[in-house]
């Protein structure tokens, strides 16, 4: 269940120049974008990805036999963008970050599901009949598009692997209680963290900030003092939970009469 813990909670052992330190575990380049948003909100990001996206071989030939693209991750957008200059296919996307990446790459976003992969199913079901849908995706996907009730061709364009290195310092800081929180935005990042923890509990002073309950599930029982997630899986909502918890909610606007 989502919640906003009280902003008065102390994280004094985890401050850096007065700012609470939060480990950003997602893969690059998304981790840098998340870090910039955290820093702008008064949180000190510790960028140490636990996962990495690895391109899978293949060309963009499938585009010729499909009419629209279904993107459920920004990583898939980047992979297709580098394989073809074709931007004529309308895009159906999940989440603000994915839709933003598609628009930035030059595609027109026909619809953006405000939620999870499952929320995109009804949108696809209402798409024009006969539309041949192509879903560039990870080798192992989270969720499915069965709710669409129509054929969607999966096209694996990348895989997600645990990062081999670069996270050691952040893990040591976590175990020592020198972090205020850990940010996980995918089940794969949470699984990678559970692997690195090796069953050792984390200090109860550390909060786990997860994009959704599914993202938090692999870390259940790891000892986090709190597990917080937003009411819907969007990065902006997740970062609001982080800042409200660690920095404090902004003052309410004065009543106007």
C-alpha positions as CSV (number, residue, x, y, z in Angstrom):
1,X,0.0,0.0,0.0
2,X,1.4,3.4,-0.9
3,X,2.0,6.0,1.7
4,X,3.8,9.3,2.4
5,X,5.8,8.8,5.6
6,X,6.0,11.9,7.7
7,X,8.7,14.4,6.6
8,X,9.8,14.9,10.2
9,X,11.5,11.5,10.3
10,X,15.3,12.0,10.9
11,X,17.9,10.6,8.5
12,X,20.8,12.5,10.1
13,X,23.4,9.8,9.7
14,X,22.7,9.7,5.9
15,X,23.1,13.4,5.1
16,X,25.6,14.8,2.6
17,X,26.0,18.6,2.8
18,X,22.6,18.7,4.3
19,X,21.0,16.6,1.6
20,X,19.8,13.0,2.1
21,X,21.6,10.5,-0.1
22,X,19.6,8.1,-2.2
23,X,21.0,5.2,-4.3
24,X,19.8,5.3,-7.9
25,X,20.0,1.6,-9.1
26,X,18.5,1.8,-12.6
27,X,20.5,1.4,-15.8
28,X,22.2,4.1,-17.7
29,X,21.4,6.5,-19.3
30,X,18.1,6.7,-17.4
31,X,19.9,6.7,-14.0
32,X,21.5,10.1,-14.9
33,X,18.1,11.6,-15.8
34,X,16.6,10.4,-12.5
35,X,19.6,11.7,-10.6
36,X,19.2,15.2,-12.1
37,X,15.6,15.3,-11.0
38,X,16.5,14.2,-7.5
39,X,19.2,16.7,-7.2
40,X,16.9,19.5,-8.3
41,X,14.6,18.5,-5.5
42,X,17.2,18.7,-2.8
43,X,18.2,15.0,-2.7
44,X,21.8,13.8,-3.2
45,X,21.7,11.0,-5.8
46,X,24.2,8.2,-5.6
47,X,24.3,6.8,-9.2
48,X,25.5,3.2,-9.1
49,X,23.4,1.1,-11.6
50,X,22.7,-2.5,-10.6
51,X,21.6,-3.5,-14.0
52,X,22.7,-2.8,-17.6
53,X,20.8,-3.1,-20.9
54,X,22.5,-5.2,-23.5
55,X,21.4,-4.8,-27.2
56,X,20.2,-8.0,-29.0
57,X,21.2,-8.5,-32.6
58,X,18.7,-7.7,-35.3
59,X,17.7,-5.1,-37.8
60,X,14.5,-3.0,-38.2
61,X,13.1,-5.2,-41.0
62,X,10.0,-6.1,-39.0
63,X,8.8,-2.5,-39.2
64,X,7.9,-3.0,-42.9
65,X,5.3,-5.6,-42.0
66,X,3.7,-3.7,-39.0
67,X,1.7,-0.5,-38.8
68,X,2.3,0.7,-35.2
69,X,4.8,0.4,-32.4
70,X,4.1,-0.5,-28.8
71,X,6.8,0.7,-26.4
72,X,6.8,-0.3,-22.8
73,X,10.3,1.0,-21.9
74,X,12.5,3.8,-22.9
75,X,15.3,1.3,-23.5
76,X,13.3,-0.3,-26.3
77,X,12.8,3.2,-27.8
78,X,16.5,3.8,-27.9
79,X,17.2,0.4,-29.4
80,X,14.7,0.8,-32.3
81,X,15.8,4.4,-32.8
82,X,19.4,3.4,-33.5
83,X,18.4,0.7,-35.9
84,X,16.2,2.7,-38.2
85,X,15.5,6.3,-39.3
86,X,11.8,5.4,-39.9
87,X,9.5,7.4,-37.7
88,X,6.3,6.9,-39.6
89,X,4.7,4.4,-37.2
90,X,2.4,5.7,-34.6
91,X,3.4,4.8,-31.1
92,X,1.4,3.4,-28.2
93,X,3.4,3.8,-25.0
94,X,3.3,3.0,-21.3
95,X,4.4,5.7,-18.9
96,X,5.7,9.3,-19.2
97,X,9.4,8.4,-19.5
98,X,8.7,6.0,-22.4
99,X,6.4,8.4,-24.2
100,X,8.9,11.3,-23.7
101,X,11.7,9.1,-25.2
102,X,9.6,8.3,-28.2
103,X,8.6,11.9,-28.9
104,X,12.3,13.0,-28.4
105,X,13.3,10.4,-31.0
106,X,10.8,11.7,-33.5
107,X,7.8,9.4,-33.2
108,X,4.2,10.6,-32.8
109,X,2.6,9.1,-29.7
110,X,-0.9,8.1,-30.4
111,X,-1.7,7.1,-26.8
112,X,0.1,6.9,-23.5
113,X,-1.2,4.5,-20.8
114,X,-1.1,6.2,-17.4
115,X,0.0,3.2,-15.4
116,X,1.4,-0.2,-16.1
117,X,1.6,-2.5,-19.1
118,X,-1.8,-4.0,-18.2
119,X,-3.3,-0.5,-18.5
120,X,-2.2,-0.4,-22.2
121,X,-4.3,-3.4,-23.1
122,X,-7.7,-1.7,-23.3
123,X,-6.1,1.2,-25.2
124,X,-4.8,-1.2,-27.8
125,X,-8.1,-3.0,-27.9
126,X,-9.7,0.3,-29.0
127,X,-7.0,1.0,-31.7
128,X,-8.1,0.9,-35.4
129,X,-9.1,-2.6,-36.4
130,X,-6.5,-4.4,-38.6
131,X,-3.6,-2.4,-37.1
132,X,-0.6,-4.7,-37.0
133,X,1.1,-4.0,-33.7
134,X,4.9,-4.5,-33.1
135,X,6.2,-4.6,-29.5
136,X,9.9,-3.9,-29.2
137,X,10.8,-5.2,-25.8
138,X,13.2,-6.9,-23.4
139,X,14.1,-10.5,-23.7
140,X,12.2,-11.1,-20.5
141,X,9.3,-8.8,-20.1
142,X,7.4,-7.6,-17.0
143,X,3.6,-7.9,-17.6
144,X,1.9,-8.8,-20.8
145,X,-0.5,-7.3,-23.4
146,X,-3.1,-10.0,-23.3
147,X,-5.8,-7.6,-22.2
148,X,-5.6,-6.1,-25.7
149,X,-7.4,-9.1,-27.1
150,X,-5.6,-8.8,-30.4
151,X,-2.3,-10.0,-31.8
152,X,0.8,-8.1,-30.7
153,X,4.2,-9.2,-32.2
154,X,6.9,-9.3,-29.6
155,X,10.3,-8.1,-30.9
156,X,13.1,-8.6,-28.3
157,X,15.7,-5.8,-28.9
158,X,17.6,-5.9,-25.6
159,X,18.2,-7.9,-22.4
160,X,18.7,-6.7,-18.9
161,X,21.8,-8.1,-17.0
162,X,23.0,-7.5,-13.5
163,X,25.8,-4.9,-13.6
164,X,29.2,-6.6,-13.0
165,X,30.7,-3.7,-11.1
166,X,30.3,0.0,-10.2
167,X,27.9,-0.6,-7.4
168,X,30.3,-1.7,-4.7
169,X,30.7,1.7,-3.0
170,X,26.9,2.2,-2.8
171,X,26.4,-1.2,-1.4
172,X,29.0,-0.6,1.3
173,X,27.3,2.8,2.1
174,X,23.9,1.0,2.3
175,X,25.2,-1.6,4.7
176,X,26.8,1.1,6.9
177,X,23.6,3.1,7.1
178,X,25.1,6.0,5.1
179,X,22.2,6.2,2.8
180,X,18.7,7.6,3.4
181,X,17.1,5.5,0.8
182,X,17.4,3.2,-2.2
183,X,15.4,3.8,-5.4
184,X,14.3,0.7,-7.5
185,X,12.3,1.3,-10.7
186,X,12.1,-2.3,-12.0
187,X,11.8,-5.8,-10.7
188,X,15.2,-6.6,-12.3
189,X,17.0,-3.9,-10.3
190,X,15.3,-5.1,-7.1
191,X,16.3,-8.7,-7.9
192,X,19.9,-7.6,-8.6
193,X,20.0,-5.8,-5.2
194,X,18.7,-8.8,-3.4
195,X,21.4,-10.8,-5.0
196,X,24.1,-8.4,-3.9
197,X,22.7,-8.3,-0.4
198,X,23.0,-12.0,-0.2
199,X,20.5,-12.3,2.6
200,X,22.2,-9.8,4.9
201,X,19.7,-7.3,6.4
202,X,20.0,-3.6,5.7
203,X,19.9,-0.9,8.4
204,X,16.3,-0.1,9.5
205,X,17.1,3.6,9.0
206,X,17.0,3.1,5.2
207,X,13.8,3.5,3.2
208,X,13.2,1.5,0.0
209,X,11.5,3.6,-2.6
210,X,9.9,1.4,-5.3
211,X,8.1,2.3,-8.4
212,X,5.4,-0.3,-7.7
213,X,4.7,-3.2,-5.3
214,X,6.0,-5.6,-8.0
215,X,9.3,-3.7,-8.0
216,X,9.5,-4.0,-4.2
217,X,8.6,-7.7,-4.0
218,X,12.1,-9.1,-4.5
219,X,13.3,-7.1,-1.5
220,X,10.6,-8.2,1.0
221,X,12.2,-9.2,4.2
222,X,15.5,-7.5,3.6
223,X,15.1,-5.2,6.7
224,X,14.2,-1.9,5.1
225,X,12.7,0.3,7.8
226,X,10.0,1.4,5.3
227,X,8.9,0.5,1.8
228,X,7.2,3.3,0.0
229,X,5.8,3.5,-3.5
230,X,3.5,6.0,-5.3
231,X,-0.2,5.3,-5.9
232,X,0.5,4.8,-9.6
233,X,3.8,3.7,-11.3
234,X,5.1,6.9,-12.8
235,X,8.5,8.3,-12.1
236,X,7.3,11.8,-11.2
237,X,5.0,10.3,-8.6
238,X,7.8,8.1,-7.2
239,X,10.2,11.1,-6.9
240,X,7.5,13.1,-5.1
241,X,7.3,10.3,-2.5
242,X,11.1,10.4,-2.1
243,X,11.2,14.2,-1.7
244,X,8.1,14.4,0.6
245,X,9.7,11.7,2.8
246,X,13.3,12.9,2.9
247,X,13.1,16.6,2.2
248,X,9.5,17.5,3.3
249,X,6.4,18.3,1.4
250,X,6.2,21.8,0.0
251,X,4.1,24.2,2.0
252,X,0.4,24.4,1.1
253,X,-0.6,27.3,-1.1
254,X,-2.4,30.0,1.0
255,X,-6.2,30.2,0.7
256,X,-7.3,32.9,-1.7
257,X,-10.4,34.9,-0.9
